[in-house]
Amino acid sequence: MIHRKRAAVALILLAGCFAFYGCPVLVVTGAAVAGGTGTYYYVEGELRTDYYFPVPGVWSAVEKTIADMKGRDVEPDRQTDGGKITAVINDEKVTFRLKYKDKDLTTLGIRVGLVGNETASKMLHDRVADHLLKK
């Protein structure tokens, strides 16, 4: 009986947090990523994680991933702190956002489609991680 009350209170508090938060739910997944932090954040349709590699290394791995997936209409937009690459892969627009965090730490966010596809983004992260490990 006590466990049911605690579960009910926890559920009410959780629902209240989401009601007042006003933004899409942040989903944190503890999946292991070789070369990454091991934590994915799915925010507003973009799956993000950190890689312990400098921006140029992650940029190169993204380009190789796009080539492997036979991406077309590739539009790179390189910035001093990272940048983004958009491409069409399997008839879906894919956006890769790279953000400098530290000398050997880069955040990579991947959005597949207009609203996002978590499963497809995870698969692309896996391919980027594979390319990073091949170096």
C-alpha positions as CSV (number, residue, x, y, z in Angstrom):
1,M,0.0,0.0,0.0
2,I,2.8,2.4,0.9
3,H,4.5,1.7,-2.5
4,R,1.4,2.5,-4.4
5,K,1.1,5.9,-2.6
6,R,4.7,6.7,-3.3
7,A,4.3,5.7,-6.9
8,A,1.2,7.8,-7.2
9,V,3.0,10.8,-5.7
10,A,6.0,10.4,-7.9
11,L,3.8,10.1,-11.0
12,I,1.9,13.3,-10.1
13,L,5.1,15.2,-9.5
14,L,6.5,14.0,-12.8
15,A,3.4,14.9,-14.7
16,G,3.4,18.3,-13.0
17,C,7.1,18.9,-14.0
18,F,6.2,18.1,-17.7
19,A,3.1,20.3,-17.6
20,F,5.1,23.3,-16.3
21,Y,8.2,22.6,-18.4
22,G,6.5,23.7,-21.7
23,C,9.2,22.1,-24.0
24,P,9.5,18.6,-25.5
25,V,10.5,16.0,-23.1
26,L,14.3,15.4,-22.8
27,V,15.0,11.8,-23.2
28,V,18.4,10.6,-21.9
29,T,19.5,7.2,-23.0
30,G,22.5,5.5,-21.4
31,A,23.8,3.7,-24.5
32,A,27.5,3.1,-24.9
33,V,29.1,5.0,-27.7
34,A,32.7,4.2,-28.5
35,G,34.6,7.5,-28.4
36,G,31.5,9.3,-27.1
37,T,30.2,10.1,-23.6
38,G,27.8,7.3,-23.7
39,T,24.8,9.5,-23.2
40,Y,22.3,10.6,-25.9
41,Y,20.0,13.5,-25.5
42,Y,16.9,13.6,-27.7
43,V,15.8,17.2,-27.8
44,E,13.3,18.7,-30.2
45,G,13.8,16.0,-32.8
46,E,17.6,16.1,-32.6
47,L,19.7,13.3,-31.1
48,R,22.9,14.7,-29.5
49,T,26.0,13.2,-27.9
50,D,29.6,14.3,-27.2
51,Y,32.6,12.7,-28.9
52,Y,36.1,12.9,-27.4
53,F,37.5,14.0,-30.7
54,P,38.3,17.5,-32.1
55,V,35.8,19.1,-34.5
56,P,37.8,18.4,-37.7
57,G,37.9,14.7,-36.8
58,V,34.1,14.5,-36.2
59,W,33.5,16.6,-39.3
60,S,35.5,14.1,-41.4
61,A,33.6,11.2,-39.9
62,V,30.3,12.8,-40.7
63,E,31.4,13.4,-44.3
64,K,32.4,9.7,-44.6
65,T,29.1,8.6,-43.1
66,I,27.2,10.7,-45.7
67,A,29.3,9.2,-48.5
68,D,28.7,5.7,-47.2
69,M,25.0,6.3,-47.1
70,K,25.1,7.7,-50.7
71,G,23.9,11.1,-49.5
72,R,23.1,13.8,-52.1
73,D,22.5,17.5,-52.1
74,V,25.2,17.9,-49.5
75,E,25.5,21.4,-48.1
76,P,28.4,22.0,-45.7
77,D,28.4,25.2,-43.5
78,R,31.6,25.2,-41.6
79,Q,31.9,27.7,-38.7
80,T,34.8,28.5,-36.4
81,D,33.0,26.6,-33.5
82,G,31.7,23.7,-35.6
83,G,29.0,24.1,-38.2
84,K,26.4,22.0,-39.9
85,I,26.1,19.7,-42.8
86,T,22.8,19.0,-44.5
87,A,22.2,16.2,-46.9
88,V,19.5,14.0,-48.3
89,I,19.9,10.4,-47.3
90,N,17.3,7.8,-48.2
91,D,15.0,10.6,-49.4
92,E,15.0,12.2,-46.0
93,K,16.7,15.6,-45.1
94,V,19.4,15.0,-42.5
95,T,21.1,17.7,-40.5
96,F,24.4,17.2,-38.7
97,R,25.2,20.0,-36.2
98,L,28.7,20.1,-34.8
99,K,29.6,22.2,-31.8
100,Y,33.0,22.8,-30.3
101,K,33.0,22.2,-26.5
102,D,36.7,21.7,-25.8
103,K,40.0,20.9,-27.6
104,D,39.1,17.2,-27.9
105,L,35.4,17.3,-27.2
106,T,32.7,17.9,-29.9
107,T,28.9,17.7,-29.6
108,L,27.2,16.2,-32.6
109,G,23.4,16.6,-33.1
110,I,21.6,14.7,-35.8
111,R,18.1,15.4,-37.0
112,V,16.5,13.1,-39.6
113,G,13.4,14.6,-41.3
114,L,11.4,17.6,-40.3
115,V,10.4,16.5,-36.9
116,G,13.2,14.0,-36.2
117,N,13.5,10.2,-36.1
118,E,15.3,9.0,-33.1
119,T,16.0,5.5,-34.4
120,A,17.5,6.8,-37.7
121,S,19.6,9.4,-35.9
122,K,21.0,6.7,-33.5
123,M,22.0,4.6,-36.5
124,L,23.8,7.5,-38.1
125,H,25.6,8.2,-34.7
126,D,26.7,4.6,-34.7
127,R,28.2,5.0,-38.2
128,V,30.0,8.2,-37.3
129,A,31.4,6.5,-34.2
130,D,32.6,3.6,-36.4
131,H,34.5,6.1,-38.6
132,L,36.0,7.8,-35.6
133,L,37.4,4.5,-34.4
134,K,38.9,3.5,-37.7
135,K,41.4,6.4,-37.5
